[in-house]
Amino acid sequence: MQEVIVGIVFLVALIFIGRHFYHQYKSESGCPKGCGSCDISKEVKKMDFKMPEHLKN
């Protein structure tokens, strides 16, 4: 009985990982989530960041 449960958990994990890779290669931005958070991070990187003077060494 334990072998069956372990087998089912293993198959579910394989399906989850396979689905993750499928969505990663299918998506246009390369992000498998599809939530758009990657697009936001690109905009944040474009922002001009100024380091405070007291933190500069």
Secondary structure, 3 states (H helix, E strand, C coil): CHHHHHHHHHHHHHHHHHHHHHHHHHCCCCCCCCCCHHHHHHHHHHCCCCCCHHHCC
